[in-house]
Amino acid sequence: MQMSRMSRFCLRPAQPLLGLLLALAAAGAACSDDASGDSGSCEGGGGPVMSSEPDTHCKTASGMDIVQSIGMCVAAADDTGSPGNDEEFGVYYGRETDDDDCKYHVSFTNTCIKLNQDVTFTVELTRKSDGKAAPGALPANPEIYMEADGHPSPSNAIKAPESPPGTYAIGPIKFDRPGRWVVRFHFFETCSDIPEDAPHGHAAFYIDVP
């Protein structure tokens, strides 16, 4: 089987040190597995806050997984709380969790997070009941505020185009102060959050901004 010119270059036997360094400089991106930048890492940038403690809010005392069924959508009421109200809703660590009501699994990647720079969160939403994508969630109205004092993000033109189904590019989001922020995504927000099986779901994450 004939290999491509780039493949032959990447797998070429050892060369003298100078030649090897030049080769790596010229073709490092083509031979790397980490060139996509999906994690949002960037020099001096921030990101989600990690924790070594397990997330158990959708587990029973015996460790069984809690899965809330999803019913029909009824008209939304003013029942979703307000920014900074963390007694009703949880705030989670890392890049993925189940939503507060254990209906969905939520995961995200992000572009580089820096002060006063537009950020996009790419969120994947799946139903816990069957593991399939949850399309049509319309999550274009996230709550974004500082943990310490509730100061809100100045972002006011956030969009959430969906592609593929169940994956949403939410942004642009701007953080105008350094420190720890909370970003709470709401899904199916036009549905009331009162019924236990309402499609409405929400999940918040800690984000540090340098």
C-alpha positions as CSV (number, residue, x, y, z in Angstrom):
1,M,0.0,0.0,0.0
2,Q,1.4,3.4,-1.0
3,M,1.6,5.9,1.8
4,S,0.9,9.6,1.3
5,R,3.8,12.0,1.1
6,M,2.9,13.5,4.5
7,S,2.5,10.1,6.1
8,R,5.9,9.1,4.9
9,F,7.4,12.3,6.3
10,C,5.7,11.9,9.7
11,L,7.0,8.3,10.0
12,R,10.5,8.9,8.6
13,P,13.3,7.2,10.5
14,A,15.5,9.1,12.9
15,Q,17.4,12.0,11.4
16,P,20.3,14.1,12.8
17,L,19.1,16.4,15.6
18,L,19.1,19.6,13.5
19,G,17.1,18.0,10.7
20,L,14.6,16.5,13.1
21,L,14.0,19.8,14.8
22,L,13.4,21.5,11.5
23,A,11.0,18.7,10.5
24,L,9.0,19.0,13.7
25,A,8.7,22.8,13.2
26,A,7.5,22.4,9.7
27,A,5.1,19.5,10.1
28,G,4.2,19.3,13.8
29,A,0.5,20.3,13.2
30,A,0.1,17.6,10.6
31,C,1.5,14.8,12.9
32,S,-0.3,16.0,16.1
33,D,-3.5,14.6,17.6
34,D,-4.2,17.8,19.5
35,A,-4.4,20.4,16.7
36,S,-8.2,20.9,16.9
37,G,-8.2,23.2,20.0
38,D,-11.7,22.0,21.0
39,S,-10.9,22.2,24.7
40,G,-10.6,26.0,24.5
41,S,-7.1,26.0,25.9
42,C,-5.0,29.1,25.2
43,E,-2.1,30.8,26.7
44,G,-3.2,32.7,29.8
45,G,-6.9,31.7,29.3
46,G,-9.4,30.5,31.8
47,G,-12.0,27.7,31.8
48,P,-14.2,25.4,33.8
49,V,-13.3,24.7,37.4
50,M,-12.3,21.1,38.0
51,S,-12.9,19.0,41.2
52,S,-11.7,15.7,42.4
53,E,-15.0,15.1,44.2
54,P,-17.5,12.9,42.4
55,D,-20.8,14.4,41.2
56,T,-23.6,12.5,42.9
57,H,-26.6,14.7,42.5
58,C,-28.3,12.2,40.2
59,K,-27.4,9.1,42.3
60,T,-29.3,7.4,45.1
61,A,-27.7,6.7,48.4
62,S,-26.9,3.3,47.1
63,G,-25.3,4.6,44.0
64,M,-28.1,3.9,41.5
65,D,-28.5,6.3,38.7
66,I,-31.6,8.6,38.8
67,V,-33.4,9.1,35.5
68,Q,-36.3,11.5,35.4
69,S,-38.8,10.8,32.6
70,I,-39.7,13.7,30.2
71,G,-43.3,14.5,29.6
72,M,-45.2,17.1,27.5
73,C,-44.4,20.8,27.4
74,V,-46.9,23.1,29.1
75,A,-46.8,26.9,29.0
76,A,-43.9,28.4,31.0
77,A,-44.5,30.3,34.2
78,D,-42.1,32.6,36.1
79,D,-40.7,29.7,38.1
80,T,-37.1,29.4,37.0
81,G,-35.5,31.4,39.8
82,S,-33.0,34.3,39.3
83,P,-29.3,34.7,38.8
84,G,-27.4,33.9,41.9
85,N,-30.1,31.7,43.4
86,D,-28.1,28.6,44.0
87,E,-30.3,27.2,46.8
88,E,-32.8,26.0,44.2
89,F,-30.3,25.0,41.5
90,G,-26.9,23.4,41.7
91,V,-23.6,24.6,40.2
92,Y,-21.2,21.9,39.0
93,Y,-17.5,21.4,38.3
94,G,-15.9,20.3,35.1
95,R,-17.2,20.1,31.5
96,E,-20.1,17.7,31.9
97,T,-22.9,16.7,34.3
98,D,-26.5,15.7,34.5
99,D,-29.0,18.6,34.6
100,D,-30.5,19.6,37.9
101,D,-33.6,17.4,37.4
102,C,-31.7,14.3,36.1
103,K,-33.5,14.4,32.7
104,Y,-30.5,15.2,30.5
105,H,-26.7,14.8,30.3
106,V,-24.9,18.1,29.4
107,S,-21.4,18.4,28.2
108,F,-19.5,21.3,26.6
109,T,-16.4,22.6,25.0
110,N,-15.5,26.3,24.7
111,T,-13.3,28.7,22.8
112,C,-10.5,30.6,24.5
113,I,-11.8,32.3,27.7
114,K,-10.2,35.7,28.4
115,L,-11.4,39.0,29.8
116,N,-13.7,41.0,27.5
117,Q,-13.2,38.4,24.7
118,D,-16.2,36.8,22.9
119,V,-16.5,33.1,23.9
120,T,-18.6,30.3,22.4
121,F,-19.8,27.3,24.4
122,T,-20.6,24.3,22.2
123,V,-23.1,22.3,24.3
124,E,-24.2,18.7,23.7
125,L,-27.5,17.7,25.2
126,T,-28.7,14.1,25.4
127,R,-31.7,12.5,27.1
128,K,-30.8,10.3,30.0
129,S,-33.8,8.0,29.3
130,D,-32.4,6.7,26.0
131,G,-29.0,8.4,25.5
132,K,-30.2,10.1,22.3
133,A,-29.7,13.7,21.3
134,A,-32.2,16.3,22.5
135,P,-33.0,18.6,19.6
136,G,-35.0,21.8,19.7
137,A,-33.9,22.9,23.1
138,L,-33.3,26.6,22.1
139,P,-30.8,27.4,24.9
140,A,-30.1,31.0,23.7
141,N,-30.9,32.6,27.1
142,P,-28.3,31.4,29.6
143,E,-27.7,33.0,33.0
144,I,-24.2,34.3,33.3
145,Y,-23.1,36.0,36.5
146,M,-20.2,36.3,39.0
147,E,-20.4,33.9,41.9
148,A,-19.3,36.5,44.5
149,D,-21.9,39.3,43.9
150,G,-24.2,38.3,41.1
151,H,-22.7,40.8,38.6
152,P,-24.2,39.8,35.2
153,S,-22.4,39.4,31.9
154,P,-22.9,42.3,29.5
155,S,-23.7,39.9,26.7
156,N,-27.2,40.7,25.3
157,A,-27.2,39.2,21.7
158,I,-26.5,35.5,22.5
159,K,-27.6,33.0,19.8
160,A,-27.6,29.2,19.9
161,P,-27.6,27.7,16.4
162,E,-28.1,23.9,16.4
163,S,-26.0,21.5,14.3
164,P,-26.1,18.6,14.4
165,P,-29.3,17.9,16.3
166,G,-28.8,18.3,20.1
167,T,-25.5,20.3,19.7
168,Y,-25.7,24.1,20.3
169,A,-23.1,26.8,19.7
170,I,-24.1,29.3,22.4
171,G,-22.5,32.7,22.1
172,P,-21.0,35.2,21.9
173,I,-20.6,35.4,25.7
174,K,-18.4,38.0,27.3
175,F,-16.9,38.0,30.8
176,D,-16.1,41.6,31.7
177,R,-14.5,41.0,35.2
178,P,-11.8,38.5,36.3
179,G,-12.8,35.9,38.9
180,R,-15.2,33.0,39.2
181,W,-18.4,33.0,37.1
182,V,-21.5,30.8,36.9
183,V,-22.9,29.9,33.5
184,R,-26.3,28.3,33.7
185,F,-27.7,26.8,30.5
186,H,-31.5,26.5,30.2
187,F,-33.1,24.0,27.8
188,F,-36.7,24.1,26.5
189,E,-37.2,27.3,28.4
190,T,-40.6,28.0,26.9
191,C,-41.9,25.0,28.9
192,S,-42.9,25.4,32.5
193,D,-40.4,24.1,35.0
194,I,-43.1,23.3,37.6
195,P,-44.1,19.7,36.6
196,E,-41.4,17.1,37.6
197,D,-41.4,15.7,34.1
198,A,-41.4,19.0,32.2
199,P,-38.9,19.1,29.3
200,H,-37.4,22.3,30.8
201,G,-33.9,21.5,32.1
202,H,-31.0,23.5,33.4
203,A,-27.4,23.0,34.4
204,A,-24.8,25.5,35.6
205,F,-21.0,25.3,35.6
206,Y,-18.2,27.3,37.4
207,I,-16.0,29.2,35.0
208,D,-12.8,30.9,36.0
209,V,-11.8,34.1,34.1
210,P,-8.2,35.3,34.5
